[in-house]
Each structure stands twice: as structure tokens, then as C-alpha cells.
């Protein structure tokens, strides 16, 4: 069925509203049903008009970026999808820093490349992460020891309660590990732009052991060198989107790394020793955090629970390169994927008493229930 187009006229803005739009091609999983309505947003006026139109029609609204962290129900979404197509980078200086304001619809990796090419530190470890700039604060994206929270200076939003634009400082965004105010309150804001700041005398961020080891022979790596190294590491794990890669229908890491108390982490490590999984407690990877908490490696737990890379159930399975990535091989359904995710969760819980939490957003379904 071809999408149908209608015109919306509100606040002197002419906005095309498409109906019955397939969402699967707009996601990296390539799964899910259609949106009842979809509008492509090219500026704040479009967003405002679309929200008002949805309010008149009593429709729920969902904001779509690159679709790289999204699981859509097989029945689709019975509301209005706003597909963010805004573009542009605006560079300026403020308080001794170089700032760039990034339009919500900009491809994130293009922004990272632009910064690295200018010799700017702060985003290089976030190379290769798919999606748009607006998703960066929503997920507080992070990789190889770096998070966007470290460089983010503000987020410009359209407040859906007041229909006015606001500028939010980082401390107003409630940023945490793969979460934020925007993720906790998905119906409150439309992100219009994100501003990143670059310090004049920043240094490489080589906190992640794998990255530091890969750059051990580079005395003074440039941001581009670090970026290229990160991309090479991600490609080995099928974590750079490539249509020729058999693992490409994925959302990357499907589960977040569990955060537990140091005491509980020690109990799990000793349990692994008793089960013969590791020789001594130090063999279980873990990362100490503030407040006596510990981050565990979800991929390690999955594999030690007996789910190996390349595991497959029909049209869905596990990446051949990374145990943390669920993959759609084509011809499957969202229901297939969700059943596999539940299998992961129950298997790891039965083995380690650790509950895995998914990283993607679920649209039109609750992944815990049928």
C-alpha cells in the first residue's frame, strides 16, 4: 500500500501528513508495521504544526530519528510519527570554548567526523554510533570510555506541554548511564538541537583498555587517528552499519551493562568460580563506579549463560561478532525478536540472578508481555 498524503494548515505552516507509512524500512532492524500518520519535520514550525494537528486528532506522537535504536510492533503505531529531517551545524565561541549547535536530524557520525577533522577532542570515541544527533542526549550515548554528557552544553527543545521552545542545561537533562530525562519522559519534549563544547587544550580520552591497547604504538594520536581506531574496533564486532554485513539488521548492543552493588558483583564472581566458569574471581570483567557500584559486562554474562555468538532461532539470532547484538536475518517479525530478547533475559537471570534491561525504544508494544 502506498502512503497517502494530506495537507495540514496550522500557524500559517503547510505541512504534509502521510498516512499508512511503513516503518520497517526506517529502522535498522527492518521490522514492524506502519505508522498511521507520519510527518517529516524540517524546522521548529513543522514540529509545532504537527503537534497541534495531533492534538486536534487526539493522536499519540512519536519522534523518529535514524531508527537505529528502535523496535516497532508488528501492528505498527496508531498515531503520528514525527521524522526529524532538520539539518545544519552552527559553530561559535562561548566562554573560551568552541561550540557547535547540531540540528536534531543531523547524522551523528557526520558530526563526530567533522569535529575530528578540525582536530577537536571530545567526541572521537563516539565514532560509528548510528542514528541522529537528537538521539545522543536521549540515550546519553557512550562508547570506549566516553559519553556525550561530558561534552554536551545544552539541548534546545520544544516543550509539548507549553508548545514553547526551551534551552535545557545538562544538569536539567538528568543524564545517566544510557538514560536521560528525555528517555524517562518520552512524551514531554521534541529535541530541536544539541550543543557540544570543545575545550581548547583537551587530551585524548583513552580510558577503555581495548582502545588504549590498540593505540599503544601511537605516542600522540590525533582525534582522527583515535576515530579511525574506534571505527576499526567497531567493524570487527559488526558495530558499524554496513549493508553488506550479514549482522547489519541490528540495533547494536541490545542490552545495557547491568549495574549492581560491589557486594553482589563479588557474589556472582565467586558463583562463577564454583561453577568452573572462571578460575578465580578476578576473571569476571567488571568496572568500578562511584558510590560502591559495579558495572558488569552484559555480553560476557550472556555467553557464560550458554548463548553463543551466531546463535539463531529462525529469522532472528545473535550477531556472529558480538553476543550483545540481536540480529534480524530477514523475513522475520518483531514478535520473533522479542521472544529471543526474553530468552536472553530469562537465561541470564536463571544463571546469575541478574536482570538485563534492553537499550532500544519499543514502539507500540511492551517487550515484557505478549
Secondary structure, DSSP 4 states (H G I P E B T S, - for coil): -PPEEEEEEETTEEEEEEEEEE-GGGSSS----EEEEEEEE-SHHHHHHHHHHHHHHT--EEEESSSTTEEE-TT-EEEEEEEE----EEEEEETTEEEEEEETTSBHHHHHHHHHHTT--SSGGGTT--SBHHHHHHHT-EETTEEGGGTEEEEEEEETTTTEEEEEEGGGTT-BTTB-HHHHTTTTEEEEEEEEEE-TT------SHHHHHHTTT-TT--HHHHHHHHHHHHHHTT-S--TTSTT-SEEEE-BPPPEEEHHHHHHHHHHHHHTTSSSSGGGS-EEE-GGGEEEE-HHHHHHHTT--TT-EETTEEE-SS-TTEEEE-SS--HHHHHHHHHHHHHHHHHHHS----B-SEEESS-TT--
